[in-house]
Amino acid sequence: MENKGVSLEKQHIAFASSKFLATPLAGAIIWALVGIASLFLSTKATVWVLFIGTGSIVYLAMFISKFTGENFFDRNKAKNEFDALFFYTIGQAVMAYAIAIPFFLVDYTSLPLTVGILLGGMWIPFSWIIKHWVGIFHAATRTLLVLGLWYALPEHRFVAIPFGIVLIYLITLLILRQRRTTN
């Protein structure tokens, strides 16, 4: 469905009124799986779970969106420029692997640090898009927590960091559920 003649401001209001639960829920699930995998699998296997899992967050979010009422691919929903902008932020986050992979090849324990922080960066423009502080909270707290855990627990980086990120996602989900929308 086209969105001809609908002002950018009205599109913004429509976008910002969404629940935004599918993506953080998918992120929490994937990072929990990474943490659980690190408890039972070898580091080599956990690395693959981290790479494949975090690369799949957007796809899991698309699936979950059908159950949260957000349905990312609802063909009856009017096109919205802010939906496109949101998907660009996802593309930006995926490009973070260009930083994470070379560091991983030098020090494999850098992977939860680099992926954990760099993928969280997409929350900053998200905060601006929805005009709510939740994205700034998520990105800043996640960055500080991941960095702190990386230094504090060097022997447990593949366990502590994923579960730390899950904690941030759970808090983010609570904030999003209680957020007042513009509608």
C-alpha positions in Angstrom: 0.0 0.0 0.0 1.4 3.4 -1.0 1.7 6.3 1.4 1.2 9.0 -1.2 0.3 12.4 0.2 1.0 11.5 3.8 3.3 14.0 5.4 6.6 12.9 6.8 5.4 14.0 10.2 2.3 11.7 10.0 4.5 8.8 8.9 6.8 9.6 11.9 3.9 9.5 14.3 2.6 6.2 12.8 6.1 4.7 13.0 6.8 5.9 16.6 3.5 4.5 17.8 4.6 0.9 17.2 5.4 -1.4 20.1 9.0 -2.3 19.0 9.0 -5.5 20.9 10.0 -8.0 18.2 13.5 -6.9 17.6 14.7 -6.6 21.3 12.9 -9.9 22.0 14.8 -11.6 19.2 18.0 -10.1 20.4 17.4 -11.3 24.0 16.6 -14.8 22.7 19.7 -15.0 20.5 22.1 -13.6 23.1 20.6 -16.0 25.7 21.3 -18.9 23.3 24.9 -17.7 22.9 25.3 -17.6 26.7 23.8 -21.0 27.1 25.9 -22.4 24.3 29.1 -21.1 25.9 28.2 -23.2 29.0 28.0 -26.5 27.1 29.9 -26.2 23.9 33.5 -25.6 23.0 34.7 -22.1 22.3 35.0 -22.9 18.6 31.3 -24.0 18.5 30.2 -21.0 20.6 31.9 -18.6 18.2 29.8 -20.1 15.4 26.6 -19.8 17.5 27.5 -16.1 18.2 28.2 -15.3 14.5 25.2 -17.2 13.1 22.9 -16.2 16.0 23.6 -12.4 16.0 23.4 -12.4 12.2 20.0 -14.0 12.5 18.4 -11.5 15.0 16.7 -9.5 12.2 15.2 -12.7 10.7 14.0 -14.0 14.1 12.5 -10.5 14.7 10.6 -10.7 11.4 9.1 -14.0 12.5 8.3 -12.8 16.1 6.7 -9.6 14.6 3.8 -11.7 13.4 3.0 -12.5 17.1 3.6 -9.1 18.6 1.2 -7.4 16.2 4.0 -5.5 14.5 4.1 -7.7 11.4 7.1 -6.2 9.5 5.8 -7.5 6.2 2.1 -6.7 6.4 1.3 -5.9 2.8 -1.8 -3.9 3.8 0.3 -1.5 5.9 1.1 1.8 4.3 4.7 2.3 3.3 6.6 4.4 5.8 9.9 6.2 5.3 10.8 5.5 8.9 10.5 1.8 8.4 13.1 2.1 5.6 15.3 4.2 7.9 15.1 1.5 10.6 16.2 -1.1 8.2 19.1 1.1 7.2 20.2 1.1 10.9 20.1 -2.7 10.8 22.3 -2.6 7.7 24.7 -0.3 9.5 24.8 -2.8 12.4 25.6 -5.7 10.1 28.6 -3.7 8.7 30.1 -3.9 12.2 31.2 -7.4 11.4 33.9 -5.8 9.2 35.5 -4.6 12.5 34.6 -7.6 14.6 36.0 -10.3 12.3 39.6 -8.9 12.0 39.8 -8.4 15.8 38.4 -11.9 16.3 41.1 -13.4 14.1 43.8 -11.7 16.3 42.1 -12.5 19.7 39.0 -14.8 19.6 37.9 -13.5 23.0 37.3 -10.0 21.5 34.2 -11.4 19.6 31.6 -10.9 22.4 33.1 -7.4 23.1 33.1 -6.1 19.5 29.8 -7.7 18.4 28.1 -6.8 21.7 29.0 -3.2 21.5 29.0 -2.5 17.7 25.6 -4.2 17.1 24.2 -2.1 20.0 25.0 1.1 18.2 21.8 0.8 16.1 19.9 1.8 19.2 21.2 5.4 19.1 19.4 6.4 15.8 16.4 4.4 16.9 16.1 6.6 19.9 16.0 9.7 17.7 13.5 8.1 15.3 11.0 7.3 18.1 11.9 10.4 20.2 12.4 8.4 23.3 15.5 7.8 25.5 15.3 4.0 25.5 17.7 3.6 22.6 20.3 5.9 24.2 19.9 3.9 27.5 20.2 0.6 25.7 23.3 1.6 23.7 25.2 3.4 26.5 24.4 0.8 29.2 25.2 -2.1 27.0 28.5 -0.5 25.9 29.5 0.1 29.5 28.4 -3.3 30.8 30.0 -5.2 27.9 33.3 -3.3 28.3 33.2 -3.8 32.1 32.5 -7.5 31.9 35.2 -8.0 29.2 37.8 -6.6 31.6 36.4 -7.9 34.9 35.8 -11.5 33.8 38.4 -12.4 31.1 38.0 -16.2 31.6 34.2 -15.9 31.2 33.7 -13.5 28.4 31.6 -15.8 26.3 29.2 -16.4 29.2 29.1 -13.1 31.1 28.8 -10.7 28.2 25.9 -12.5 26.4 23.9 -12.7 29.7 24.8 -9.1 30.4 23.3 -8.1 27.0 20.2 -10.2 27.8 19.7 -8.2 31.0 19.9 -5.0 29.0 17.4 -6.3 26.5 15.0 -7.3 29.3 15.2 -3.9 30.9 14.7 -2.3 27.4 11.6 -4.5 26.8 10.1 -3.3 30.1 10.8 0.3 29.2 9.3 -0.2 25.7 6.2 -1.8 27.1 5.6 1.1 29.4 6.5 3.8 26.9 3.7 6.2 26.0 3.3 6.4 22.2 2.4 9.4 20.2 -1.1 8.0 19.2 
